[in-house]
Amino acid sequence: MTPEKLEQIEKIRAFYKLCEVPYLYELLIEEAITSEEWDFMNPDDFDGCTGAPELHYDGYPFDCLVHDFHWKTGRGGLISDKIFKDNMKFMGRSKSIIRKRFFAVRTAWLSYFKWKHKFAGNVHELTPAMKMYRDIKGTF
């Protein structure tokens, strides 16, 4: 891991401690920023909130970061999208933005990305934090 990436990880950790991010969301963020399956600093892996300039701000949009991690590493789907929705609520997104973005990701997943990942063989087991989320929030 490069010194630049380590520095960014420490900044992210300091920010989510400052914001009092709930423990479960902290675990989800940790998985995304420490994973060797993708690189959140690489714009090919994480480009912020895809197609949603209204969600960009200084720092990392954790809701989008975690969601992109799940989708890029073959863990997209309903649980990932529900996590995204809950994270958007925590981040203080407006109800209209939450509805629009949730509808957009569900539509995109079901109509295209689910099949793209399936045919490419990019379908993987849920991460431990995703399983914990599922267990706490209930089965889907």
Backbone hydrogen bonds, N-H to C=O, Kabsch-Sander energy under -0.5 kcal/mol:
donor,donor_aa,acceptor,acceptor_aa,energy
6,L,2,T,-2.4
7,E,3,P,-2.3
8,Q,4,E,-2.1
9,I,5,K,-2.6
10,E,6,L,-2.2
11,K,7,E,-2.0
12,I,8,Q,-2.6
13,R,9,I,-2.6
14,A,10,E,-2.4
15,F,11,K,-2.3
16,Y,12,I,-2.7
17,K,13,R,-1.8
18,L,14,A,-2.2
19,C,15,F,-2.1
20,E,17,K,-1.1
21,V,16,Y,-2.4
26,E,22,P,-2.5
27,L,23,Y,-2.3
28,L,24,L,-1.9
29,I,25,Y,-2.6
30,E,26,E,-2.7
31,E,27,L,-2.3
32,A,28,L,-1.6
33,I,29,I,-2.6
34,T,30,E,-1.9
35,S,31,E,-0.9
42,N,39,D,-2.1
45,D,42,N,-1.9
46,F,42,N,-2.8
50,T,48,G,-1.0
52,A,49,C,-2.4
55,L,52,A,-2.3
56,H,53,P,-1.3
62,F,60,Y,-1.4
64,C,61,P,-0.5
65,L,61,P,-2.6
66,V,62,F,-2.4
67,H,63,D,-1.6
68,D,64,C,-3.0
69,F,65,L,-2.1
70,H,66,V,-2.3
71,W,67,H,-2.5
72,K,68,D,-3.2
73,T,69,F,-1.7
74,G,71,W,-1.4
75,R,70,H,-3.5
81,D,77,G,-2.6
82,K,78,L,-2.6
83,I,79,I,-2.5
84,F,80,S,-2.2
85,K,81,D,-2.3
86,D,82,K,-2.6
87,N,83,I,-2.9
88,M,84,F,-2.5
89,K,85,K,-1.9
90,F,86,D,-2.4
91,M,87,N,-2.5
92,G,89,K,-1.4
93,R,88,M,-2.4
98,I,94,S,-2.6
99,R,95,K,-2.6
100,K,96,S,-2.5
101,R,97,I,-3.0
102,F,98,I,-2.6
103,F,99,R,-2.5
104,A,100,K,-2.4
105,V,101,R,-2.7
106,R,102,F,-2.4
107,T,103,F,-2.5
108,A,104,A,-2.7
109,W,105,V,-2.5
110,L,106,R,-2.6
111,S,107,T,-2.3
112,Y,108,A,-1.8
113,F,108,A,-2.0
114,K,109,W,-2.5
116,K,112,Y,-2.3
117,H,113,F,-2.7
118,K,114,K,-2.0
119,F,115,W,-2.7
120,A,116,K,-1.4
121,G,117,H,-0.6
121,G,118,K,-1.0
122,N,117,H,-2.6
123,V,121,G,-0.9
124,H,74,G,-2.8
131,K,127,T,-2.4
132,M,128,P,-2.2
133,Y,129,A,-2.5
134,R,130,M,-2.6
135,D,131,K,-2.5
136,I,132,M,-2.4
137,K,133,Y,-3.1
138,G,134,R,-1.6
